[in-house]
Amino acid sequence: MAVIDSETETALDITRDRYGRTVHPGAAAAARGQRNQAAVEAYATHLAPHADALLNAAHRALDELPPARHTTGWRTVLDGLTASTAEIRRALDRPAAPGSAAERAQHTALWPHLTAWADHSFIATNLADQHQRLQHAPLTDEEQQMWTERAQAAHRRGELELTESWYAADGQPITLAHLIEDDDSTVVALLGDPDAPGWQVIGHYAHEYEAGQALPAPVPPGVLRADVSRFNRPEPTPEVSLQELIRDVVEAQHAGDASNALLGATQRGYNAGPMIRLQELLETGAQFASALETVQGRQIAARLAALGRQIDFLTREVHEAAEDLGATVAVLPPHRTPVLRVRPRPAVDTTPPTPPPRTTTARHR
């Protein structure tokens, strides 16, 4: 589906103008029709024979997991995939005539169910792959306290290098780190947020592969927004790039033209300008950092939110300056003469000028 989506986006780009507006709707509809057909064929070939077995294995694994905040959501996802599988099977059992309008309508109706698999099947496959690992013997209370104190001391020295983090099936965060002491490095596993009080070392290993084999398997990470689909993105809104606005100012001769380019950068609403989009990016980044639910995540979220407020202030200042520039009703002075990029060449029969006589300068030792 990722390959199909990439090929479709390439085909749709040809149907849009430089601002992202669809100018060839017929070709765009044809590209989406080919996408839908390719997705149905891919599902029928690669997933249909295994969908029921995969969902059954995922349900069994989910039933064996300890209670956690994410298990209810995962069960809802599996139920949705089961319903989508039934809808796709009904259509595959009664296919419309190839190449007909009915077939195109059938494929269009199946697209949301196909993308449900493309967007969420990673949860089903991860659950189906869950298996009991041969766990290393847990640390004794004394060992755990000793290793935790060593790791906390290294953390204060800035010599606890975090390398990887994930969530276990019970919802507990696990972080791998290199504990550096006297030029010697040991891989340790931390349970909890390393920047919050109360985290502990739950194991030490010779290398990361050994740690990965001993520790609980990672479960799929979450998403920032539950209703977002990679394969059902909204139609892109028309927008002018910042590079093009800069070029508009460079090519402007009247103050009003330069003013319009600056106003385009600060425009709000449907056709929002680049400065507004930058503010939206910072706000979304702050939401992501906050959603990490870690100490550093909350700190970074506050920084990004503050930067977003500064961008908002800067945007209003730029907008006012652009309006003032437009009100000047001025043009560039004529002495700013353009440079001719192509210089005239002498005629073919023209005799080149005589070079100046060469003089010899005496060298002094």
PyMOL commands that set and color helices and strands:
alter all, ss='L'
color gray80, all
select helices_A, chain A and resi 2-14+25-47+51-64+71-93+101-129+141-157+208-214+242-251+255-265+274-291+295-327
alter helices_A, ss='H'
color red, helices_A
select strands_A, chain A and resi 160-167+173-181+184-191+200-205
alter strands_A, ss='S'
color yellow, strands_A
deselect
rebuild
show_as cartoon
